[in-house]
Amino acid sequence: MALTHYACTHCGGWILWFDTREPVVCPNCMDVRNALPQEDFTYLHIDDAHGRYRTRWREVLPGLWEYWTEPQLGLGSHGWLIVRQAGNVAFEAAPYYDAASRRHIESLGGIRVLAASHPHGYGALWQLQEHHRPEDLIIHRDDLIHTKAFRVNRPIDDRYVLDADRQFQRLGGHYEGQTALYDAAYRILFLGDAVKIDFAADGATPVALSCHKGYHYSIPLTRDELLHYREVFGRFDFDHVCTPFEFGRGVGRREAIALVDHLLATEIHTKAVPLTTLLAYE
């Protein structure tokens, strides 16, 4: 029977399913780390996405591109493209890539390596894989259970070195296989949902940080999970972070470690902690 892709309109996750009928439930939304839709599941067939959604992009730093979908589809994940001489790296994905965005990626050299931190950043990875044919699609072995919509040809263990400037490191916590990508050239840690950023009214200035195992149900991390976050943050010298949803300019190692230290010293919770509190806490 023919298969096709459907997006859950609630979370934006794509499901590989039978072409003749819609999926019954969304695996992402059924997970305790996501909320259920208020009424019922509804799905978007890939053919219906064409023309309804557009992909936007911008160059955040020279050679670092951000992609997102308008209008917002599901949770509204963002994708990142790192242009490098050895072949471009795409980390995370927007929920949908239109023809113009695919041509834009081709104009930058395509994609050699495709990866993501955890299911909330998968977006339309399957579209990037089908169109750009990367050599490797990298996911941590513990998150393979969530990858039915695309094909992983390079599952990794807790640490995987990509090149002299870039390496993957398992963070765990939010998802068992949640994995960060550290880019020494940009001094950026792509850290999935290990840190959530609240912004000022300008939408660009970070004002508070938080972390969680489950955001919608306010499930906190455990002490050992926070200690592991701290150990990983301490390994890398970074000035900024990228999540599947935002660019955290100026949120670096100091701020990330301060968040963990504050939670460990006071109370482990999921509430946003002002940066003024965290930096004074030092």
N, C-alpha and C positions, 0 to 999 in steps of 0.2 A: 504494500500500500504506500502511496506517495506521502512524503513528509514535508512539512513546511515550518516556518517560524511564526510564532505569535508572541506579542509583547503583552504582559500584564499591565493594564493601564493604571493600576494602583501603585506598583513599585517600579515598573519599567523594565523588569527582568524578562528576557526572552526565553521561550519554551519551544523546543523541537517537538512537534506533535503531528497528528494525522491531518492531512489536507482537507478531509471531508467533514471534520467536526472540531469544535473548539476544545481546548483543555478543560478539565473539570475543576482543578484547583491549581493555584500557583505555589510551587515549592518554596519560593522565597518568602511569600507572605504567610505561609503555614508555619514557618520557623518562628521560635519564640523571640528572636531578635527583630522581627518585623511586626507591624500592626496588621490586622485584618481589614479589608475594605468595609465601609460602613454598611453596605447593603449586600452586594454580591460581587463575584469576580466578573470582570469584563475584559475582553481581549482585542488586540489590534492585529489583524493579519498583515503580514509584511507588504502585500500588494496595496493595502489601504493606507499605508504610511507614506507612500510616494505622493508628493504633492500636498500632503496635509502637514508635514513637518519639514523644517529647514535646519541645516546645520550651520552654526556660526563658528568662527575661529578668530584667534588673536595671538600675536607673538608676545608672550609674557616677558621673556628675556631673549636676547639674541640666540636663535636656534632652538628655543623651547616654545612649543605651540600648544595652545589650549583649545579644545573643541567641546561644544555643547549643542543642545537641541532646543529649538523654539517652534511652537510653544512647548513648555516643559512636558516631558513624558515621564510619568511615574515620579520617582525620587529626584530625577534630574541630574544624573551623574555626568561628570566631565571626563574627557580623555586628554592625555598628554602625549606629545610627540617630541622626542629628543633627537635632533638632527646630529649625526656623528659620521665621521669619515668611514668607519667600518660598517656602516649600515644603520639606518634609523631604528630607534627603540620606541614603541608605543606602549604606554603603561596606563591602565584603566581605559575606559571607553565611554563615549557619549551614548545615549540610548538609541540614536539613529544617525546614519551617515547618508546624506543625499549625494547625488551624482557630482555636484560641484565640490563638495568636501573631499570626495574620493579623488577627483582630479587634482585638487590642491595638494593632497598628500603625495600623489604621484609626482607632482612638480617639485616636491622637496626631496624626492629620492625613494619614495615608497616606504615599506616597512620590512625590516629584516628580522626583528625580534618583537614579539607581542607577549604581553604579560599583564597581570592584574594582582592587586593585593588580596581581594576577597570578593564574595558574590555581589556586594553592593557597588562594586566598581566594574563589574563585568560589562554592563551596558550591552552594546552591539558588537562585542568582540567577534562574534561569528561573521558579521558583515566584513570586518577588517580582514579576517582570515580568508574568507572566500574571495574577496576582491584583490587583496594585495599579496596573498600567498607567502607569508613570512616563513623563514626557515624554521623558526622555533616558536611555539606557543608555550609559555612557562607558567605553571601553577604549582604551588606547594602540594605535596602528596596528600596532606590531610584534608584538602579542599576539593579533591577530585570528585567527590560525591555530588558537587554542585555544578558540574561542567557538562551536562548533557547537551546543551545547545551548541557546543563547539568541540573541537578535537584537540586535546592536549597531547603533544608529541614529546614534551620535555618536562615531566614532573621532576620536582627538585626536593632535596632534603632541606635542612634548616639553614644552610649557607650555600650560596652559589655565586661564584665570581664570573662576571660577564666580560670585563676587560679591566685594564689598569685603573680606571676611574669609577667603575660601577660594579656593585655587587648586591645581591639579594640576601635578606636576612629575615628569618621567621620571627614575627612578633607574638603570634598567638593572641590570647586575650579575647578580643571581640569575636573572632572566629578562630578555630583551632589552627588553621593554616594561614592566618593573616600574615602577609609577608611584605616587608618594606623593600624599596629600592633606594639605595644611596648613590647619589651622583656627586663625586668629589669635584668635578669640573665646575658644576653650578653651586656646590655647597648646599644641595637640597636633599632632604629626606622625603621621599614619597612614602607616606606611612599609613595609607588606608584610613580607617576610622579609629586609629589608635588615639588621636587627639581631635576633638571637635572645636571649631573656632567660632566665636561670636564676634561680629563686626560692628563698628560704629555706623551711623546713619549713611556715611559715604559708601558703604559696602566694601571698603578696601582696608580700613584700619582695624587690626585686631584689638579687641578690648577684653576678651575673656576666653578661657579654655576649660574644657571638660573632657572626660573620657568615660567609657561605659562598655559593658558587655552587651546590653540591650538598650537602645536609646528610647524606643517608644514606650517600653514598660519600665523604664528607669531601673534596669538591672545593673548593679555595680560590678566592677571587677573584683577579684580576690586579691589578697595581699601578695601572694606569690606571683600572680599575673602582673601586678604593678611593679614588683621588684624586677621581673624580667623585662618589662618596658624600660625601666630605668637603666638596666644593664646594657640594653641595645642602644638606647639614646646616647649613653656615655661612650659608645665605641666610635661614633661618627661626629665629625666637626661640621655642623650644618648651621646655616643662617636663616633658611626658609624651609617651609614644609609645603607639600602638595597633598591634599586629600582627594578622594573621588568627587569632591564638590567645590573645592575652592583652592586658591593660591594664598598661602599664609605668609605674606611678606613680613620678614622680621621676626617670625616665630621660629626660633632656633633651638639649639641644644639647651641653652640656659633656661629658656622658658618651659620647654618640655620636661626637663628634669625637675624644675621648681614645682610644676603641677603635681608630679608623682610624689615628691617629698612632702608637699602640703597635705595631700590626701593620706599619706601614711602617718603623718604626725598628728593629724586632727581626726578626721572621720572619712572613711571611704564612701563616696557618694557619686552621683552623676550630675550634680548641679554645676552650672558654670561658675568658675572662680575668676574674679577680675584680675587682669594682669598686674594692676597696681598692688593687689594683695600678694600675688605670687612673687613679684620682684622685691617687695618689702620683706617678704618672708625669708629671703636669703640672709 
